[in-house]
Amino acid sequence: MTKNKNIEKYLWMVTVLFITYLLVGSFIESSNFLDVIYLIVLYIFIIFTKIVNKKQ
């Protein structure tokens, strides 16, 4: 069971890093601030869910 949790954890981290890479690259290429807003919303959502899960 712990091995599956580790795999899920690392898969989640790789996914977040990949999405961050794509959004930052898109912002650099097009200078579209909407990509930065998407990135900020993504990290706010991640932080919010971590806080809510720690309380439970």
N, C-alpha and C positions, 0 to 999 in steps of 0.2 A: 504494500500500500504506500509506503513512503517513497518508493521508487517512482510510482505514478505521480505523486504530488511533486516530486522534484522535476520530472519531465514536464508536467503542466506549468510549473513555475518558470522554467527556462524557455519553454515555447512561448509563454506569454511575454517574457522579457524580449525575446528575439522579435516577436511580432510588433511590440511597441517601438523598439529601436528601428525596425524596418519602416514603419509608418512615419516615424520622425524623420528618417533619412529622406523618404519620398517627399514629405511636405516641405522640408527645408530646401531640398534640391529644386522643387517646383517654385518656391518663393525666390530663390536666387536667380532662376532662369527667367521668370516672368515678372518679378517684383509686384506680385499680386498679394495684397495684404489679407485677402480672404484666406490664404493658406496659413498665415500666421494665426489668424483667429481660430481656424480649425485645430491647429496644434495646441493653442492655449486651452480650448474647450476639451480636447482629448486629455491633457494633463490634469485639468480641473476635475474631470470625470473620474480619472484614475485615483487621484488623491481623495476625492469624496467617498468613493467606494471603499478604499482602504480604511478610512476613518470610521465609516459605518460598520464595516466588518469587525473592527477591533472592539467596538462597543458591544457587539453581540456575543 
